[in-house]
């Protein structure tokens, strides 16, 4: 029996070995190597072959780097806008399609389809939509109003006041289909008897939504909040494709990008050859992500505990 078990284990590992090799080389090794790299300074020739050990200097540099803290603030604003909008859009679609609407299968597929598209492709498409003069939005507003309008002259991506919001709208519409599928699955698992009991008690549609639907959807909402926070801290491709961190603004005498989120600032450091500093920033973002996730989980567990006591 033991020989057969060992043989089965060996066979299982032989099938898993290609994945484990890929996983180790392209994920595990980079994680540890980037941590090692964060203690080194980049040489003048921008090569990884001649690194200078600098200890914790890269981490101390983060504390005084105004550009990094600005990018972190932009990231927080990006998350504060995109996460509630994304959850609201996904829930609205799920509630709309969780009925006997004609052609609901088609609409479910249509709303989910943008989620499978590459982020860079979606960013380029929305850049063309937002483009002044020749963009679809500019053409529509010119036809409705006149050529001398904001969308035709400056464009949403050309103004520091609207660029980040324009990116958020594009990403919310791209990702709403994924959240919609999650909410649909959760809605279909809510027993009809719960709503029937509420109808007998004379509850309105709003009261049923507030006191039945939302509490039972809380696990999905929590999941979407946590993944939204991680997505905001990792945001890069959409910014790279749509704004390249701009438009530029002057804050405290220093020029910064109005859409330069932390992920894009990390890329700029790596692209400039500051490999050690970029690695230190990546671990700082990891610590922030873990901290926010822990606080979120603790907050949600506390709320659940209070509900149980009630």
N, C-alpha and C positions, 0 to 999 in steps of 0.2 A: 504493500500500500504506500509506504514512504517513498519507494523508488518511483512508482507511478506519479505521485504528487510532485516529486522533484523534476521528473521529466516534463510534466505539464507546465510547471513553473518556467523551466528553461525554454520551452516552446513559446510560452507567452512573452517572455522577455525578448526572444528572437524576433517576434512580430513587432514588438514595441520599440526595438532598438533604433530603427530609422527615425522615429519621432523623437525619442529621447536624445539622440545625437543632435538632431536639428534644434530641439528645445535647449539643450545645454550650450551649444555653440552660439546660437543667435539670441538667447534670452538670459540664461543664467550667467554665462561668462560676461556679457556686457554690463550686467547689473554690478558685479563685483569689480570689474575693470573701471567702470565710471566712478565708483567710490574711491578706488585707488587713485584715479586720475585727478580727483578733486583736491588732492593734497600737493599737486604739482602746478607750476607755472609754465605757460607756453613760452618756448624760446623765440628768438627773433626771426628764425626761418620758418616758423609755423609748421614744424614737423613734430610728430609724436616720438621720434627717435631720440631726441635730446631734451628731455624734460628736467626742469629744475625743481627740486623739492622745496616747497614753501610752507609746509605745515598747514596751519589753520588760516593762513592769510586770505585765501579765497573766501572763506566763510566770514571773516571779519570785514572784508571788502563789501560783502552784500549789505551789511548793516549801514553803510554810509553811501550806498549807491542809489541816488535819487531816481535814476532811470528804472531800476528794478522795482522800487516801491511804487513808482507811478504805474508801471505795467501791472503790478499786483492790484492796485486800485482799479485800473481799467478792467482787469479780469473779474474782480468782485462785482463791478457794475454790470459787466457782461452776463455774469451768472444770475445776478438779482433780477435782471430783465428777462433773460432767456428761459430760466427754469420755470417761473410761474406761467409765462406765456405758453411754453411748450406743454406743460401739464394741462393747462386750461384748454388749449387747442385739441390735444389728444382726447381729453375727456368729453369735450363737446362733440367731436366726431363719433366717438364711441356711443354716446347717448343718442345721437341722431341715427346711427346705423344699427342700433340694437332694437329693431322693430321689424315690422313686415313691409318696410319700404320697398317699392318695386325697383329691381335692379341693384339691391344692396350688395350683392356679391361683386358686381362690377365696380361699384364705388369703393368698396373696401380694398380691392386690388389696386384701383387707381390712386387712392390716397397712400397706400403702402409703397407703391412703386418708387417714388423719389428716394426712399430710405436705402434702397439697394444701389443707387447710383454713387459713383465715386465723388468724394467731397470736392476734389479739385474741379471736376467737370461741373458740378452744381455751382461752385463759386464763379467759374467763368461764365456760365449761362446767366447768372444773376448780375454779373458785371455788365454784360451786354444789355440786359433789361434796364438797368439803372443808368446806363451811359447817356450823357446829355447829347442833344441834337439828333443822334441816330438811334438811340435806345427805344425800346417799345414803350416805356413809361413816358419818355419825352415826346414821342409821336402822339400818344393818346392825349396828354395834357395840352399839347399844341393845338390839336384838333378841337378839344373842348373849350380851351380858353384862348391863348394867343402864344406867339413865339417867345414873348418876353415873360417867361415864368421860371420859377426856381428849378423845376425838373429839367427844363430845356437848356438853361444856362450853366448852372453850377452842378446840379445832379445830387442825389442823395449821398453818393460816395465822395463827393467833392467838398462837402462841408463838415468841419469838425463836430458840429452840433447834431448831425443826422447820420454820419457814417456808421457809427457803432450800432445804432438802431436798425439801419438798413441791413447790416450783416445778421443781426439777431432775427429779423423777419425772415430772411432767406433760410437760416438754419432751423427756425421753428417749423416752417412749412416743409422742410426736408425731413425732419425727424418726427413730425406729428403722427405719421402713419404707424411707426413702431409703437409708440405709446398707445395709440388707438387699439392695436391688436391686444396689448396687455389688458387694457381696460375692458375690452369686449369679452375676453376670456373670464375676467373677474365678474363682470355684470351677469354673464350667463350662468354663473355658479351661485348667484344669490337666489334663494328659494322664493318662489312666487307667493308662498304662504305668508311670508313676512310682510309683503306689500298688501296682501288681502286683509291681514289683521289691522294694518294701519288704516286701510279704507273703512273698515268697520268702526274704528275709533274716530273717524271723521278727519283724518290727517289730509292736509292739502298736498299738492305735488311738490311744493317747495319744502314742506316739512318732511316728506318722505325722502327727498333728495338729501336734506341736511342731516337728518337723524338716522337714516338707514343706509342710503347709498354711499355717502362719503365715508362714514366710519368703517364700512365693510371693504371699501377700496383703499383704506389707509396703507396696507402693506405695499400695494403697487405704487402709491404716491411716495412712500418712503424710498422705495427702490429707485424711482425716477428722480427724486431729489438727490440721492447719493450719486447716481450715475451722472446727473446733470452737473454736480459740483466737480466731479472728476473730469467730465468733458470740458467744462469751462477752464479748468487749470491746465488741460492738455490742448486747448484750442490753438491751432496753428494754421492748418491747411486753408481754412476759409479766409483767414486774415491775409495769408500769403497770396491767395488767388484774387481777392477782391480789393484790398486796400494797401497791401505791403506796409502795414502799420500806420499809414497816414490817414488823413491829412495832418500836417505838423502844426503844433501849437506851442507857444512860449509860456512856460510855467516857472515862476521864480527865477527868471533870467536864463532858463535852460530850455532848449528845444526838444520837445517830446512828441511822440506819435499819439494821436487821439484814439487810435484803435490798436495800439501796440500792447497786446496782452502778454502775459508772462511767457507763454509758450513761444510766441514770436520773438520776444526779447532774448530768450535762450538761444533760439536759432541764429539770431544776429551775432551773438557772442561766439557761437561755434563757427559760423561762417567767417568771422573776423580772425579766426585762429586762436581764440582764447579758450582752448579746450578744457583746461583745468577749472577755470571760472565757470564755464558752461556746465560742467559736471557738478560743481558745487551748487549752482542754481537749481539743477534738476533734483538734487537731494533735498534742498530747501523746500521745493514744491511738493516733494513726496511727504515730507514731515507735515506740511500744512494740510495736505489732502487727508492724511491719516488722522490728524487732529480734528478736522472738521467732521470727518466721518464718525469718529468716536463720540464727539459731542452730539451729533445728530442721532446716533443710535441710543445714547443715554437719555436724550430728551424724549425720544419716542417711547422708550421703555418706561420712563417715568410716567408719561401720559397714559400708557396702557395700564400701568399699575394703579393709577388713580381711578380709571374707569372700572377696573375690577372691584376695587374697594366700594365704589358707589353701588 
